[in-house]
Amino acid sequence: VIVCWNRHKDENGVAHEVRYGFTSVHATGWASATPAPGGTVMPPGWQGYNMMVYDSTALPLAGNTAVYIAIKPQNSSVFSEIRVDLTLD
């Protein structure tokens, strides 16, 4: 799984936490999601270097039709979620 997103350009020292689940994290809550292996992502640089990347082959995806990836800046009360389909139509 590779997920890319942008952070606010002035948040140079704010790490983002990545979690996952096989049902919507918005529906079940942040605490119910599993912390992703290597899921603390630090900003790669200052100001304009605001692209964040999570890349892992360690998620246990076998037997599932979709994975929900949730991303939250540390010390934030809100998070974003995407659904990644794991089957081909």
Secondary structure, DSSP 8 states (H G I E B T S, - for coil): -EEEEE--TT-TT--EEEEEESS-HHHH-GGGSEEEEEEEE--SSSTT--EEEEE-S-S--TT-SEEEEEEEETT-S--EEEEEE-S--
